[in-house]
């Protein structure tokens, strides 16, 4: 967003361990806190509350850049206890949010990962990742790396309302195609699919077809979940833009973070059917194979 304040900070640690069995990764890192992409539903909004800031405008306009992140990561990967496990980049803020154009923290992190031959996955709505095709290609030569482009819809009206600070969805598709053409594994993550807005088969078909046409190597999806701190920001927007959907959302997310399992299964079944129709591999299986390969490499090098 225009006029956002970027504050430089120094972190003591960068790697975060995730002890949740159902998660596809154990380690994450985030070069930034806050994000000018300003997605209305963003599940990371509550992280700003740890800094005494609000999860609404402050999250979008007060960005913290961890300027020493590459140096800290280098020290963490030097530890004898580090097992070269895959690191998920961009789980709490976008590593290619606009501040990256100036600070190049994510690019510095990629250099460190290349030097240590460490596998990684990146999730982004940004197109600046094109800039890093060179270092990503180098990292690909020595470790598994995947770039997940978060694209829940290519409908311009919905995009502008839900993700006002992000690049056009088709520009993201083109960035993905550019990476694939330059030897970097990349695909689409349809996330989040919004009940009554982007969860219908027509929208899913449109995104999957575009992903296929732009060379996606895999595709995955998630249904919207609303954490406290995110819900308070998203629901007022919904009531204003889609008042007829408000009762349904209240039923789906009444005192709950996640939508009911039967609803989620119905949506994901549609995604799987359409994905197979376009011969796109399942993102979850690709990531699972990546983790298994990494474990085997560790077993032979231990």
C-alpha positions in Angstrom: 0.0 0.0 0.0 1.3 3.5 -0.8 2.8 5.4 2.1 3.6 2.3 4.2 6.2 2.7 6.9 9.0 0.1 6.8 11.0 -0.3 10.0 14.3 -2.0 10.0 14.8 -4.5 12.8 17.5 -7.0 13.8 16.4 -10.6 14.7 18.2 -12.9 17.1 16.8 -16.1 15.5 15.1 -16.7 12.1 14.1 -20.3 11.9 10.8 -21.3 13.6 10.1 -24.9 14.4 6.5 -26.2 13.9 5.5 -29.1 16.1 2.2 -29.8 14.4 1.9 -33.4 12.9 -0.5 -32.5 10.1 1.8 -29.7 8.8 3.8 -30.6 5.6 6.9 -28.8 7.0 8.7 -28.5 10.3 10.7 -25.3 9.8 9.6 -21.8 8.6 11.2 -18.4 8.2 9.8 -15.0 7.4 12.0 -12.1 6.2 9.2 -9.5 7.0 6.4 -8.9 9.5 3.3 -7.2 8.1 2.5 -7.1 4.4 1.4 -4.3 2.0 -0.4 -6.9 -0.1 -3.3 -6.2 2.4 -5.3 -9.4 1.7 -8.5 -9.0 3.7 -8.5 -12.6 4.9 -4.8 -12.9 5.8 -4.3 -15.4 8.6 -1.1 -13.7 9.6 -2.7 -10.5 10.6 -2.8 -11.4 14.3 1.0 -11.6 14.4 1.1 -7.8 14.5 -0.8 -7.8 17.8 2.4 -9.3 19.4 4.0 -5.9 18.7 1.1 -3.9 20.3 -0.3 -3.0 16.9 -3.6 -3.8 15.3 -4.3 -6.6 12.8 -6.0 -4.2 10.4 -4.4 -1.1 8.9 -1.2 -1.5 11.1 -0.6 -4.9 9.5 -0.8 -3.3 6.0 1.1 -0.1 6.7 3.6 -1.0 9.4 6.1 -3.4 7.9 9.1 -4.7 9.8 12.1 -5.8 7.7 14.6 -8.2 9.3 17.6 -6.7 7.8 20.1 -9.2 9.3 18.1 -12.3 8.4 20.6 -13.7 5.9 23.5 -13.5 8.4 21.4 -15.0 11.2 20.3 -17.9 8.9 23.9 -18.6 7.9 24.8 -19.0 11.6 21.8 -21.2 12.2 22.5 -23.5 9.2 26.1 -23.9 10.4 25.0 -25.6 13.6 26.1 -29.3 13.8 22.6 -30.2 14.9 21.0 -28.8 11.7 19.8 -31.6 9.5 19.2 -29.8 6.2 15.5 -30.1 6.5 13.3 -28.2 4.1 12.4 -24.6 5.1 9.0 -23.0 4.3 9.5 -19.3 3.4 6.6 -17.0 3.6 4.2 -18.6 6.1 3.4 -15.4 8.1 4.1 -12.6 5.5 4.9 -12.6 1.8 8.7 -12.8 1.2 8.1 -10.8 -1.9 6.0 -8.0 -0.4 6.9 -4.6 -1.9 9.7 -3.9 0.7 11.7 -6.7 -0.8 12.4 -4.5 -3.9 14.5 -2.3 -1.7 15.9 -4.6 0.9 16.5 -7.8 -1.0 16.4 -9.8 2.2 14.7 -12.8 0.6 17.3 -12.8 -2.2 20.1 -12.8 0.5 18.4 -15.8 2.2 18.3 -17.7 -1.1 22.0 -17.2 -1.5 22.5 -18.7 2.0 20.3 -21.7 1.2 22.3 -22.2 -2.0 25.6 -22.2 -0.2 24.3 -24.8 2.3 22.5 -26.8 -0.4 19.3 -26.6 1.8 15.9 -27.4 0.4 13.1 -24.9 0.6 9.6 -23.9 -0.5 8.4 -20.4 -1.1 4.8 -19.1 -1.0 4.1 -15.8 -2.6 1.5 -13.5 -4.3 4.4 -11.4 -5.6 5.9 -11.2 -9.1 9.3 -9.8 -7.9 10.3 -13.5 -7.5 11.1 -13.3 -11.3 14.1 -11.2 -10.3 15.5 -14.2 -8.4 15.2 -16.7 -11.1 18.9 -16.9 -11.4 19.6 -17.8 -7.7 16.6 -20.1 -7.6 18.0 -21.9 -10.6 21.3 -22.3 -8.8 19.6 -23.5 -5.7 17.6 -26.0 -7.8 20.9 -27.6 -8.9 21.9 -28.5 -5.4 18.6 -28.9 -3.5 14.9 -29.3 -3.9 13.0 -26.0 -4.2 9.4 -25.2 -5.1 7.7 -21.8 -5.6 4.0 -21.8 -4.8 2.0 -18.9 -6.3 -1.0 -18.2 -4.2 -3.9 -17.6 -6.7 -7.4 -18.2 -5.5 -9.2 -16.5 -8.4 -8.5 -14.8 -11.7 -11.7 -12.7 -11.4 -10.5 -9.1 -11.4 -13.4 -7.8 -9.3 -12.9 -10.3 -6.5 -9.1 -9.9 -6.7 -9.2 -6.1 -6.3 -11.6 -6.4 -3.4 -9.9 -9.2 -1.5 -6.2 -8.6 -2.3 -6.0 -4.8 -3.0 -2.2 -4.6 -2.7 -1.2 -7.7 -4.7 -0.2 -8.0 -8.4 -2.8 -9.1 -10.9 -3.4 -12.8 -10.7 -2.5 -13.3 -14.4 0.8 -11.5 -13.7 1.4 -14.1 -11.1 0.6 -16.8 -13.6 3.1 -15.3 -16.0 5.8 -15.1 -13.2 5.2 -18.7 -12.5 5.6 -19.6 -16.2 8.9 -17.6 -16.3 10.3 -19.5 -13.4 9.4 -22.9 -14.9 10.9 -21.9 -18.3 14.1 -21.1 -16.4 14.3 -24.4 -14.7 12.6 -23.7 -11.3 9.8 -25.9 -10.0 6.7 -23.8 -9.6 2.9 -24.2 -9.3 -0.3 -22.8 -8.1 -1.8 -22.8 -4.6 -5.5 -21.9 -4.8 -5.7 -20.3 -1.4 -7.9 -19.4 0.1 -11.1 -20.5 -1.7 -13.8 -18.3 -0.3 -17.3 -19.8 0.4 -19.9 -18.5 -2.0 -17.3 -16.3 -3.8 -14.5 -18.4 -5.3 -15.4 -22.0 -4.2 -17.7 -22.8 -7.2 -16.6 -25.1 -10.0 -16.6 -22.3 -12.6 -13.9 -20.3 -10.7 -11.9 -23.5 -9.9 -12.0 -24.4 -13.6 -10.8 -21.0 -14.6 -7.8 -21.0 -12.3 -6.8 -24.5 -13.0 -7.1 -24.0 -16.8 -4.9 -20.8 -16.5 -2.4 -22.7 -14.3 -2.2 -25.5 -16.9 -1.8 -23.0 -19.8 1.0 -21.2 -17.9 3.0 -24.4 -17.3 2.2 -25.0 -13.6 4.0 -28.2 -12.4 1.5 -28.9 -9.7 -1.6 -27.4 -8.0 -3.1 -27.4 -4.5 -5.8 -25.6 -2.6 -7.1 -24.5 0.8 -10.5 -23.4 2.0 -10.6 -20.1 3.9 -10.0 -20.2 7.6 -10.5 -17.2 9.9 -8.3 -16.9 13.0 -9.2 -14.3 15.7 -7.7 -11.1 14.6 -8.3 -11.9 10.9 -12.0 -12.6 11.4 -12.6 -9.1 12.9 -11.1 -7.6 9.8 -12.6 -9.8 7.1 -16.3 -10.0 8.3 -17.1 -6.3 8.1 -15.8 -6.2 4.6 -17.9 -9.2 3.7 -21.1 -7.6 5.2 -20.5 -4.6 3.0 -19.5 -6.3 -0.2 -21.6 -9.5 0.0 -24.4 -8.9 2.6 -26.3 -11.9 1.3 -23.4 -14.2 2.3 -23.2 -13.0 5.9 -25.6 -15.5 7.4 -23.9 -18.4 5.6 -20.4 -17.3 6.9 -21.8 -17.0 10.4 -23.0 -20.6 10.2 -19.7 -21.9 8.8 -17.4 -20.0 11.1 -19.6 -19.6 14.2 -17.0 -19.5 17.0 -14.8 -21.6 14.8 -11.6 -21.0 12.9 -12.1 -23.7 10.2 -15.1 -24.4 8.0 -16.9 -27.7 8.7 -15.2 -30.8 7.3 -18.1 -31.9 5.0 -18.1 -28.5 3.3 -14.3 -28.5 3.0 -14.3 -32.0 1.6 -16.9 -31.1 -1.1 -14.8 -28.2 -2.3 -11.5 -30.1 -2.2 -13.1 -33.0 -4.1 -14.1 -30.5 -6.8 -10.5 -29.2 -6.9 -9.1 -32.7 -7.2 -11.5 -33.6 -10.0 -10.7 -30.5 -12.0 -6.9 -30.8 -11.3 -6.9 -34.4 -12.7 -8.9 -33.2 -15.7 -6.0 -30.9 -16.6 -3.4 -33.5 -15.7 -1.8 -31.4 -12.9 0.0 -33.2 -10.0 -1.2 -32.7 -6.5 0.9 -30.1 -4.7 0.7 -32.1 -1.4 2.2 -35.1 -3.1 4.9 -33.1 -4.7 5.8 -31.6 -1.3 5.6 -35.0 0.4 8.0 -36.5 -2.1 10.3 -33.5 -1.5 10.3 -34.2 2.2 10.9 -38.0 1.7 13.8 -37.3 -0.7 15.3 -35.0 1.9 15.1 -37.6 4.6 16.7 -40.2 2.4 19.5 -37.8 1.6 20.1 -37.3 5.3 20.1 -41.0 6.0 22.9 -41.5 3.5 24.9 -38.5 4.6 24.6 -38.9 8.4 
